[in-house]
Amino acid sequence: MGQCVTKCKNPSSSLGSKSGDKEPGGKSQGKKGGGGGHKEEPGPVCGKASGDLLANGTKKMAVAAEPTQLPAPSGDTRQEELLSNGEEFSLPRIEELFRCYKDEQDDAILEEGMERFCNDLCVDPAEFRVLVLLWKCGLAVQVCKFIVKEFVEGCKAIRADSLEGIHARFPCLLREAQAEEQFKDLYRFTFQFGLDSEEGQRSLHRDIAIALWRLVFTQNTPCILERWLDFLTENPSGVKGISRDTWNMFLNFTQVIGPDLGNYSEDEAWPSLFDTFVEWEMERRRKEERRSAAALEQLDRGSEGGGA
């Protein structure tokens, strides 16, 4: 799953179908936002990341790079910049930090540099905190390329000029992502970030969309999410790609449709894929109810036979 966030491990496999597959049928849409809550996980900066499974079930990427040794800053060239709240950061130190991870041939942080950067931050490239950081940096939708402007502006935005400073800002960034409008922006960023811009993609491959939905909803999982992902995995509609319309409208769906789906109406402006999902889920629940009733009836008959 590391490639779903860094977009670097295996670009040839793509983050979506290279032909920009479209899903069958669609209807007009409405607009709403979303948010969530999160348990903070602050910790010290370390040298190596774990290879265990993440909380959302995805496999952590094995990272074996040694921690980068940052050169000491020069006091004569710090050129401190003061923020409105009195905190300071150093533009030269931010640029110096960027140079520690940039490619030797290209003035950008590429795959190897991104892995070392995440390793030195003691975060896995596939985890939600990295997605939030890239969102704050306004990372361009470009496979495996983190340019200096994005890096500098991102560090300035979070008021940090060191690995320790960036790591210390994670709890605040996660809280910020809980706000309704901020999460809506992060949610839409995630779709755009998952596209292969070099191939001109307009839709996400179904499997990539499933992984990204699990990732972006890390902080607060909608109760219907797993049923929706099960539906897409079973794929009774033969969906190959998830369009921007469907991606955006699913956030609205999680906010306005109750867990029993009782207030869903096909007459409203939902994508047709949602109609199919609701039919699929209601039928699944009816089957489950019939199985439960049959099991209970069998249990009752067994009890009566034992009493005789």
Residue frames relative to the residue before (quaternion, step in Angstrom):
aa qw qx qy qz dx dy dz
M 1.0000 0.0000 0.0000 0.0000 0.00 0.00 0.00
G 0.4450 0.7122 -0.4541 0.2976 3.59 1.26 -0.23
Q 0.6554 0.5254 -0.3223 0.4364 3.57 1.00 -0.79
C 0.5841 0.5913 -0.3822 0.4038 3.61 1.16 -0.40
V 0.7293 0.3697 -0.2387 0.5239 3.59 1.15 -0.47
T 0.7495 0.3611 -0.2235 0.5079 3.58 0.78 -0.99
K 0.2429 -0.7965 0.5095 0.2169 3.58 1.23 -0.52
C 0.5779 0.6408 -0.3307 0.3822 3.57 1.14 0.56
K 0.6100 0.6226 -0.3752 0.3154 3.59 0.97 -0.73
N 0.8045 -0.0662 0.0779 0.5851 3.57 0.93 -0.82
P 0.1238 -0.8428 0.5194 0.0677 3.59 0.44 1.18
S 0.6060 0.5867 -0.3723 0.3873 3.58 1.05 -0.61
S 0.6431 0.5124 -0.3345 0.4604 3.57 1.17 -0.51
S 0.3405 -0.8017 0.4198 0.2551 3.54 1.40 -0.27
L 0.4075 -0.6770 0.5574 0.2548 3.51 -1.34 0.39
G 0.7746 0.0936 -0.0856 0.6196 3.57 1.19 0.36
S 0.6435 -0.5103 0.3708 0.4336 3.56 -1.20 0.20
K 0.4946 -0.7045 0.4209 0.2862 3.55 -0.74 1.03
S 0.6634 0.4912 -0.3154 0.4682 3.56 1.17 -0.38
G 0.4364 -0.7027 0.4634 0.3178 3.58 1.28 0.01
D 0.0106 -0.8548 0.5188 -0.0073 3.58 0.85 1.00
K 0.2462 -0.7629 0.5833 0.1308 3.51 -1.10 0.76
E 0.4236 -0.6957 0.5190 0.2593 3.54 -1.13 0.65
P 0.5743 -0.6197 0.4045 0.3500 3.59 -1.11 0.56
G 0.8668 0.1262 -0.0937 0.4731 3.54 -1.00 0.89
G 0.1539 0.7836 -0.5949 0.0915 3.57 -1.15 0.50
K 0.1863 -0.7652 0.6074 0.1038 3.51 -1.25 0.56
S 0.6652 -0.4915 0.3642 0.4281 3.55 -1.27 0.15
Q 0.3417 -0.7771 0.5123 0.1304 3.56 -1.26 0.31
G 0.3511 -0.6911 0.5863 0.2351 3.51 -1.41 0.24
K 0.3914 -0.7217 0.5176 0.2408 3.60 -1.25 -0.19
K 0.1994 0.7336 -0.6364 0.1308 3.52 -1.02 0.95
G 0.3938 -0.7251 0.5138 0.2348 3.58 -1.25 0.23
G 0.2316 -0.7743 0.5698 0.1488 3.59 -1.28 -0.24
G 0.0876 -0.8007 0.5907 0.0473 3.58 -1.24 0.24
G 0.1313 -0.8141 0.5586 0.0897 3.58 -1.18 -0.35
G 0.3688 -0.7022 0.5601 0.2391 3.55 -1.33 -0.02
H 0.1038 -0.8214 0.5608 0.0092 3.62 -1.12 0.55
K 0.3549 -0.6903 0.5888 0.2255 3.50 -1.20 0.69
E 0.3933 -0.7524 0.4776 0.2260 3.57 -0.58 1.16
E 0.1283 -0.7867 0.6011 0.0571 3.53 -1.18 0.68
P 0.0313 0.8243 -0.5642 0.0362 3.60 0.56 1.08
G 0.1240 0.7964 -0.5856 0.0858 3.56 -1.13 0.50
P 0.6082 -0.5734 0.4017 0.3742 3.58 -1.20 0.35
V 0.5473 -0.5769 0.4825 0.3672 3.53 -1.23 0.47
C 0.0360 -0.8148 0.5785 -0.0151 3.60 -0.88 0.91
G 0.6443 -0.5911 0.3591 0.3263 3.52 -1.34 0.17
K 0.8218 0.1608 -0.0545 0.5438 3.58 0.96 -0.79
A 0.3628 -0.7256 0.5452 0.2113 3.54 -1.14 0.72
S 0.5431 -0.6296 0.4519 0.3230 3.57 -1.18 0.62
G 0.3654 -0.7221 0.5392 0.2331 3.58 -1.19 0.48
D 0.4180 0.7285 -0.4573 0.2922 3.60 1.22 0.23
L 0.6389 -0.4980 0.4102 0.4191 3.51 -1.35 0.04
L 0.4555 -0.6529 0.5321 0.2883 3.55 -1.16 0.67
A 0.6832 -0.4970 0.3476 0.4066 3.54 -1.32 0.33
N 0.7109 0.4471 -0.2711 0.4703 3.59 1.06 -0.64
G 0.6481 -0.5775 0.3005 0.3952 3.58 1.28 0.32
T 0.5757 0.5821 -0.3985 0.4134 3.59 1.20 -0.10
K 0.5221 -0.6582 0.4559 0.2937 3.56 -1.17 0.62
K 0.4201 -0.7015 0.5127 0.2616 3.56 -0.84 0.92
M 0.4586 -0.6670 0.5152 0.2816 3.55 -1.13 0.67
A 0.4018 -0.7021 0.5282 0.2581 3.57 -0.91 0.89
V 0.0365 -0.7987 0.6002 -0.0222 3.57 -0.74 1.07
A 0.1021 -0.8464 0.5225 0.0135 3.54 -0.57 1.11
A 0.4243 0.7246 -0.4627 0.2843 3.59 1.23 0.06
E 0.4628 -0.6559 0.5148 0.3009 3.58 -1.11 0.63
P 0.6133 -0.5598 0.3939 0.3941 3.60 -1.14 0.57
T 0.4488 -0.6890 0.5037 0.2649 3.55 -1.01 0.83
Q 0.2985 -0.7402 0.5745 0.1817 3.56 -0.92 0.89
L 0.2482 -0.7930 0.5412 0.1288 3.56 -0.51 1.19
P 0.4602 -0.6748 0.4922 0.3011 3.60 -0.91 0.82
A 0.5577 -0.6121 0.4398 0.3477 3.56 -1.11 0.64
P 0.4658 -0.6915 0.4703 0.2893 3.60 -0.92 0.85
S 0.4419 -0.6804 0.5219 0.2635 3.52 -1.15 0.63
G 0.4330 -0.7228 0.4766 0.2508 3.58 -0.72 1.06
D 0.6390 0.5501 -0.3313 0.4234 3.59 1.12 -0.60
T 0.7852 0.3241 -0.1623 0.5020 3.60 1.12 -0.56
R 0.3087 0.7868 -0.4984 0.1928 3.63 1.16 0.32
Q 0.0448 -0.8338 0.5480 0.0501 3.61 0.99 -0.80
E 0.0228 -0.8547 0.5185 -0.0063 3.56 0.77 1.10
E 0.1846 -0.7504 0.6251 0.1097 3.52 -1.13 0.73
L 0.2646 -0.7773 0.5530 0.1416 3.59 -0.79 1.01
L 0.3289 -0.7237 0.5742 0.1960 3.53 -1.01 0.88
S 0.6970 -0.4866 0.3297 0.4107 3.53 -1.28 0.32
N 0.7180 0.4242 -0.2597 0.4870 3.61 1.09 -0.61
G 0.6455 -0.5597 0.3092 0.4177 3.58 1.24 0.25
E 0.5378 0.6055 -0.4242 0.4053 3.62 1.20 -0.23
E 0.2369 -0.7767 0.5675 0.1364 3.54 -1.13 0.60
F 0.0071 -0.7491 0.6609 0.0461 3.51 -1.30 0.46
S 0.3574 -0.7409 0.5376 0.1854 3.52 -1.18 0.52
L 0.4062 -0.7171 0.5153 0.2350 3.56 -0.68 1.08
P 0.6409 0.5058 -0.3489 0.4601 3.63 0.90 -0.73
R 0.6556 0.5031 -0.3296 0.4565 3.61 0.97 -0.70
I 0.6111 0.5301 -0.3530 0.4701 3.58 1.06 -0.67
E 0.6742 0.4872 -0.2919 0.4721 3.56 0.89 -0.94
E 0.6223 0.5363 -0.3264 0.4676 3.57 1.10 -0.74
L 0.6390 0.5194 -0.3144 0.4723 3.57 1.03 -0.82
F 0.6284 0.5353 -0.3253 0.4612 3.57 1.01 -0.81
R 0.6679 0.5167 -0.3056 0.4399 3.58 0.90 -0.90
C 0.5924 0.5860 -0.3661 0.4143 3.60 1.13 -0.52
Y 0.7842 0.3222 -0.1507 0.5084 3.58 1.13 -0.58
K 0.5321 0.6513 -0.4154 0.3466 3.59 1.18 -0.25
D 0.5979 -0.5778 0.4330 0.3482 3.51 -1.26 0.52
E 0.5579 -0.6294 0.4222 0.3381 3.59 -1.07 0.68
Q 0.7508 0.3912 -0.2068 0.4903 3.56 1.07 -0.74
D 0.7656 0.2911 -0.1370 0.5571 3.57 1.12 -0.66
D 0.4104 -0.7139 0.5113 0.2459 3.59 -0.93 0.87
A 0.5800 0.5246 -0.3863 0.4891 3.54 0.71 1.16
I 0.4535 -0.6307 0.5454 0.3150 3.55 -1.29 0.41
L 0.1289 -0.8064 0.5762 0.0322 3.55 -0.62 1.18
E 0.8334 -0.2471 0.1383 0.4746 3.60 -1.26 -0.26
E 0.7148 0.4539 -0.2717 0.4574 3.57 0.68 -1.08
G 0.6634 0.5065 -0.3012 0.4612 3.57 0.98 -0.81
M 0.6432 0.5185 -0.3238 0.4611 3.56 1.04 -0.76
E 0.6344 0.5192 -0.3307 0.4675 3.58 1.01 -0.74
R 0.6637 0.4884 -0.3100 0.4743 3.60 0.95 -0.83
F 0.6228 0.5481 -0.3309 0.4497 3.58 1.02 -0.83
C 0.6869 0.4634 -0.2800 0.4848 3.59 0.87 -0.95
N 0.6234 0.5428 -0.3357 0.4517 3.57 1.03 -0.78
D 0.6977 0.4652 -0.2724 0.4719 3.58 0.90 -0.92
L 0.6431 0.4854 -0.3177 0.4999 3.58 1.23 -0.42
C 0.3637 -0.7435 0.4682 0.3095 3.57 1.35 -0.20
V 0.5491 0.5423 -0.4415 0.4576 3.57 0.91 0.96
D 0.4473 -0.6617 0.5244 0.2952 3.55 -1.20 0.53
P 0.5462 -0.6406 0.4186 0.3407 3.61 -0.89 0.82
A 0.6943 0.4922 -0.2758 0.4468 3.60 1.17 -0.52
E 0.5986 0.6169 -0.3687 0.3538 3.61 1.15 -0.12
F 0.7119 -0.5023 0.3140 0.3772 3.50 -1.32 0.49
R 0.6231 0.5607 -0.3579 0.4113 3.62 0.96 -0.76
V 0.6404 0.5149 -0.3281 0.4659 3.57 1.04 -0.71
L 0.6155 0.5372 -0.3394 0.4662 3.58 1.02 -0.78
V 0.6615 0.5001 -0.3043 0.4688 3.60 0.92 -0.91
L 0.6448 0.5212 -0.3251 0.4548 3.59 0.95 -0.82
L 0.6699 0.4877 -0.3015 0.4716 3.59 0.90 -0.88
W 0.6053 0.5455 -0.3397 0.4697 3.58 1.11 -0.69
K 0.6742 0.4853 -0.2984 0.4700 3.60 0.92 -0.88
C 0.6678 0.4887 -0.2967 0.4766 3.57 1.15 -0.62
G 0.3714 -0.7398 0.4856 0.2809 3.58 1.25 -0.22
L 0.1027 0.8436 -0.5213 0.0776 3.55 1.07 0.76
A 0.4483 -0.6897 0.5035 0.2642 3.55 -0.83 1.01
V 0.4928 -0.6464 0.4893 0.3161 3.55 -1.14 0.63
Q 0.3820 0.6876 -0.5139 0.3424 3.52 0.18 1.32
V 0.5069 -0.6923 0.4155 0.3020 3.56 -0.67 1.09
C 0.8855 -0.0713 0.0436 0.4571 3.53 -0.92 1.06
K 0.6265 0.5120 -0.3743 0.4530 3.59 0.79 0.94
F 0.0360 -0.7917 0.6070 -0.0586 3.55 -0.54 1.27
I 0.1725 -0.8369 0.5127 0.0843 3.60 -0.07 1.26
V 0.6858 -0.5243 0.3209 0.3895 3.54 -1.26 0.50
K 0.6249 0.5516 -0.3552 0.4231 3.62 0.96 -0.76
E 0.6625 0.5005 -0.2990 0.4703 3.57 0.94 -0.91
F 0.6606 0.5118 -0.3090 0.4540 3.56 0.94 -0.90
V 0.6846 0.4878 -0.2865 0.4596 3.58 0.84 -0.98
E 0.6837 0.4796 -0.2981 0.4623 3.58 0.84 -0.95
G 0.6316 0.5325 -0.3316 0.4555 3.58 1.06 -0.71
C 0.6682 0.4860 -0.3021 0.4754 3.59 0.92 -0.88
K 0.6372 0.5106 -0.3291 0.4743 3.58 1.02 -0.72
A 0.6504 0.5346 -0.3180 0.4360 3.57 0.99 -0.85
I 0.7545 0.3476 -0.2084 0.5162 3.60 1.02 -0.73
R 0.4195 -0.7491 0.4301 0.2791 3.58 1.35 0.17
A 0.5493 0.5737 -0.4146 0.4441 3.55 0.76 1.11
D 0.0815 -0.8094 0.5806 0.0335 3.57 -1.02 0.78
S 0.7194 0.3386 -0.2379 0.5579 3.58 1.23 0.45
L 0.6605 -0.4821 0.3834 0.4293 3.55 -1.29 0.24
E 0.6528 0.5145 -0.3142 0.4587 3.56 0.95 -0.89
G 0.6613 0.5170 -0.3048 0.4499 3.55 0.98 -0.85
I 0.6473 0.5063 -0.3179 0.4728 3.58 0.98 -0.84
H 0.6612 0.5102 -0.3125 0.4526 3.57 0.88 -0.94
A 0.6653 0.5174 -0.3037 0.4443 3.57 0.97 -0.85
R 0.6634 0.5166 -0.3020 0.4493 3.58 1.19 -0.50
F 0.4528 0.7186 -0.4462 0.2819 3.62 1.17 -0.26
P 0.6568 0.5026 -0.3492 0.4405 3.67 0.77 -0.83
C 0.6572 0.5036 -0.3094 0.4677 3.60 0.98 -0.82
L 0.6449 0.5236 -0.3183 0.4568 3.58 1.00 -0.82
L 0.6559 0.5063 -0.3110 0.4656 3.57 1.00 -0.81
R 0.6342 0.5063 -0.3346 0.4791 3.58 1.05 -0.70
E 0.6309 0.5402 -0.3302 0.4485 3.56 1.01 -0.81
A 0.6704 0.5129 -0.2940 0.4483 3.56 1.01 -0.83
Q 0.5677 0.5994 -0.3833 0.4142 3.59 1.24 -0.19
A 0.5632 0.6128 -0.3908 0.3931 3.59 1.14 -0.57
E 0.6158 -0.6205 0.3391 0.3476 3.56 -0.91 0.95
E 0.7316 0.4194 -0.2580 0.4715 3.59 0.70 -1.02
Q 0.6295 0.5269 -0.3377 0.4606 3.58 1.07 -0.71
F 0.6622 0.4861 -0.3207 0.4715 3.59 0.92 -0.82
K 0.6057 0.5508 -0.3594 0.4478 3.58 1.01 -0.72
D 0.6600 0.4967 -0.3015 0.4762 3.58 0.99 -0.84
L 0.6419 0.5091 -0.3151 0.4791 3.59 1.00 -0.84
Y 0.6387 0.5428 -0.3185 0.4428 3.57 0.96 -0.90
R 0.6979 0.4512 -0.2716 0.4854 3.59 0.90 -0.89
F 0.5825 0.5627 -0.3585 0.4643 3.58 1.14 -0.63
T 0.6437 0.5562 -0.3251 0.4130 3.57 0.95 -0.91
F 0.6370 0.5048 -0.3333 0.4777 3.58 1.00 -0.75
Q 0.6854 0.4878 -0.2929 0.4544 3.58 0.79 -0.99
F 0.6558 0.5236 -0.3056 0.4499 3.55 1.01 -0.85
G 0.6675 0.5234 -0.2988 0.4372 3.57 1.10 -0.65
L 0.5766 0.5999 -0.3784 0.4056 3.59 1.21 -0.31
D 0.3796 -0.6656 0.5866 0.2622 3.54 -1.23 0.51
S 0.2426 -0.8218 0.4995 0.1277 3.56 0.00 1.32
E 0.6158 0.5648 -0.3516 0.4220 3.57 1.09 -0.65
E 0.7062 0.4122 -0.2497 0.5187 3.58 1.19 -0.52
G 0.4638 -0.7061 0.4295 0.3192 3.58 1.27 0.02
Q 0.2169 0.8120 -0.5163 0.1647 3.57 1.09 0.63
R 0.1615 -0.7772 0.6013 0.0912 3.53 -1.18 0.67
S 0.7634 0.2114 -0.1585 0.5894 3.59 1.27 -0.08
L 0.4647 -0.6675 0.5122 0.2760 3.53 -1.25 0.56
H 0.5119 -0.5916 0.5144 0.3514 3.54 -1.10 0.65
R 0.6240 -0.5952 0.3580 0.3582 3.56 -0.97 0.88
D 0.6850 0.4886 -0.2977 0.4509 3.61 0.83 -0.94
I 0.6467 0.5037 -0.3194 0.4755 3.58 1.04 -0.75
A 0.6313 0.5329 -0.3305 0.4563 3.58 0.99 -0.81
I 0.6277 0.5342 -0.3344 0.4569 3.60 0.98 -0.82
A 0.6749 0.4915 -0.2920 0.4666 3.59 0.90 -0.95
L 0.6867 0.4827 -0.2885 0.4607 3.59 0.94 -0.87
W 0.5989 0.5378 -0.3675 0.4659 3.61 1.08 -0.59
R 0.6488 0.5039 -0.3234 0.4696 3.58 0.93 -0.83
L 0.6723 0.5126 -0.2964 0.4444 3.57 0.97 -0.87
V 0.7248 0.4595 -0.2708 0.4362 3.59 0.68 -1.05
F 0.7073 0.4117 -0.2625 0.5112 3.60 1.17 -0.50
T 0.2247 0.8134 -0.5082 0.1719 3.60 1.19 0.50
Q 0.7123 0.4897 -0.2802 0.4175 3.59 0.81 -0.96
N 0.7993 -0.0238 0.0471 0.5986 3.57 0.96 -0.77
T 0.1856 -0.8272 0.5253 0.0727 3.55 -0.24 1.29
P 0.4072 -0.6973 0.5264 0.2663 3.63 -0.70 0.99
C 0.5731 -0.6307 0.3953 0.3428 3.58 -0.99 0.81
I 0.6995 0.4688 -0.2735 0.4648 3.60 1.11 -0.59
L 0.4363 0.7480 -0.4399 0.2381 3.61 1.24 -0.29
E 0.7044 0.4704 -0.2957 0.4418 3.61 0.71 -0.99
R 0.6250 0.5182 -0.3485 0.4684 3.61 1.04 -0.68
W 0.6327 0.5290 -0.3161 0.4691 3.58 1.04 -0.82
L 0.6889 0.4668 -0.2816 0.4778 3.58 0.91 -0.89
D 0.6016 0.5330 -0.3560 0.4767 3.60 1.10 -0.61
F 0.6279 0.5391 -0.3190 0.4619 3.56 1.03 -0.84
L 0.6869 0.4705 -0.2834 0.4758 3.58 0.89 -0.91
T 0.6296 0.5293 -0.3326 0.4613 3.58 1.09 -0.69
E 0.6694 0.4604 -0.2874 0.5073 3.57 0.97 -0.86
N 0.1023 -0.8803 0.4571 0.0753 3.54 1.25 -0.68
P 0.0663 0.8311 -0.5485 0.0632 3.61 0.62 1.05
S 0.6729 0.4989 -0.2951 0.4595 3.59 1.19 -0.45
G 0.4380 -0.7143 0.4493 0.3098 3.58 1.26 -0.11
V 0.2517 0.7947 -0.5131 0.2044 3.58 1.11 0.68
K 0.2124 -0.7793 0.5788 0.1121 3.58 -0.92 0.92
G 0.8153 0.0885 -0.0178 0.5720 3.56 1.02 -0.79
I 0.3316 -0.7103 0.5867 0.2031 3.55 -1.29 0.50
S 0.3266 -0.7710 0.5203 0.1680 3.54 -0.64 1.17
R 0.6625 -0.4849 0.3878 0.4191 3.56 -1.29 0.26
D 0.6213 0.5557 -0.3346 0.4395 3.58 1.01 -0.82
T 0.6858 0.4680 -0.2849 0.4791 3.59 0.85 -0.96
W 0.6271 0.5367 -0.3359 0.4537 3.59 0.96 -0.84
N 0.7073 0.4629 -0.2732 0.4591 3.59 0.74 -1.02
M 0.6915 0.4921 -0.2854 0.4452 3.57 0.91 -0.88
F 0.5735 0.5819 -0.4036 0.4118 3.61 1.08 -0.44
L 0.5972 0.5401 -0.3660 0.4665 3.59 1.08 -0.62
N 0.6352 0.5129 -0.3217 0.4796 3.59 0.97 -0.82
F 0.6294 0.5625 -0.3172 0.4322 3.56 0.98 -0.95
T 0.6883 0.4858 -0.2907 0.4535 3.60 0.87 -0.93
Q 0.6828 0.5027 -0.2855 0.4466 3.58 1.16 -0.53
V 0.8077 0.3224 -0.1401 0.4733 3.60 0.94 -0.81
I 0.6880 0.4430 -0.2880 0.4975 3.61 1.17 -0.39
G 0.4263 -0.7262 0.4852 0.2356 3.57 -0.75 1.07
P 0.6652 -0.5357 0.3438 0.3903 3.59 -1.21 0.43
D 0.6694 0.4769 -0.3159 0.4739 3.60 1.15 -0.46
L 0.3938 -0.7552 0.4338 0.2938 3.59 1.39 -0.05
G 0.3738 0.7785 -0.4460 0.2352 3.57 1.28 0.19
N 0.7258 0.4152 -0.2512 0.4876 3.59 1.11 -0.56
Y 0.4507 0.6657 -0.4733 0.3602 3.58 1.23 0.35
S 0.0379 -0.7943 0.6063 -0.0006 3.57 -0.97 0.88
E 0.4403 -0.7000 0.5027 0.2517 3.55 -0.88 0.98
D 0.6017 0.5820 -0.3554 0.4160 3.58 1.22 -0.39
E 0.6038 0.5457 -0.3614 0.4551 3.58 1.26 -0.28
A 0.6287 -0.5963 0.3731 0.3317 3.54 -1.31 0.40
W 0.2595 0.7455 -0.5654 0.2392 3.58 0.46 1.26
P 0.5794 -0.5464 0.4526 0.4011 3.60 -1.16 0.45
S 0.5842 -0.6183 0.3943 0.3478 3.59 -1.01 0.76
L 0.5550 0.6023 -0.3958 0.4154 3.60 1.16 -0.48
F 0.6250 0.5348 -0.3394 0.4563 3.59 1.10 -0.65
D 0.5879 0.5573 -0.3676 0.4568 3.59 1.08 -0.66
T 0.6729 0.4972 -0.2872 0.4664 3.56 0.91 -0.97
F 0.6374 0.5327 -0.3266 0.4509 3.57 1.00 -0.83
V 0.6721 0.4940 -0.3110 0.4555 3.60 0.83 -0.95
E 0.6342 0.5154 -0.3289 0.4732 3.60 0.98 -0.79
W 0.6517 0.5196 -0.3012 0.4632 3.58 0.96 -0.92
E 0.6984 0.4784 -0.2752 0.4556 3.58 0.86 -0.97
M 0.6519 0.5039 -0.3242 0.4647 3.60 0.97 -0.80
E 0.6417 0.5043 -0.3213 0.4803 3.60 1.03 -0.74
R 0.6198 0.5338 -0.3421 0.4625 3.58 1.02 -0.75
R 0.6688 0.4952 -0.3009 0.4657 3.59 0.95 -0.85
R 0.6309 0.5246 -0.3394 0.4599 3.60 1.00 -0.73
K 0.6437 0.5107 -0.3172 0.4734 3.57 1.00 -0.81
E 0.6463 0.5205 -0.3146 0.4608 3.56 0.99 -0.83
E 0.6413 0.5166 -0.3155 0.4716 3.57 1.03 -0.79
R 0.6545 0.5065 -0.3154 0.4644 3.60 0.98 -0.82
R 0.6453 0.5133 -0.3198 0.4668 3.58 0.99 -0.79
S 0.6560 0.5086 -0.3102 0.4634 3.56 0.99 -0.85
A 0.6526 0.5124 -0.3121 0.4627 3.57 0.99 -0.85
A 0.6546 0.5101 -0.3121 0.4626 3.58 0.98 -0.84
A 0.6524 0.5095 -0.3165 0.4634 3.57 0.99 -0.80
L 0.6496 0.5126 -0.3128 0.4662 3.57 1.02 -0.80
E 0.6409 0.5217 -0.3183 0.4644 3.57 1.01 -0.84
Q 0.6503 0.5122 -0.3140 0.4650 3.56 0.97 -0.82
L 0.6376 0.5276 -0.3178 0.4627 3.56 1.06 -0.79
D 0.6464 0.5192 -0.3149 0.4619 3.57 1.00 -0.86
R 0.6528 0.5104 -0.3192 0.4599 3.59 0.96 -0.85
G 0.6379 0.5264 -0.3256 0.4581 3.57 1.04 -0.75
S 0.6489 0.5163 -0.3145 0.4620 3.55 1.04 -0.80
E 0.6479 0.5136 -0.3158 0.4655 3.58 1.00 -0.83
G 0.6600 0.5097 -0.3095 0.4570 3.59 0.97 -0.83
G 0.6527 0.5132 -0.3152 0.4596 3.55 1.04 -0.75
G 0.6528 0.5213 -0.3116 0.4529 3.57 1.09 -0.75
A 0.6313 0.5281 -0.3382 0.4564 3.62 1.10 -0.65
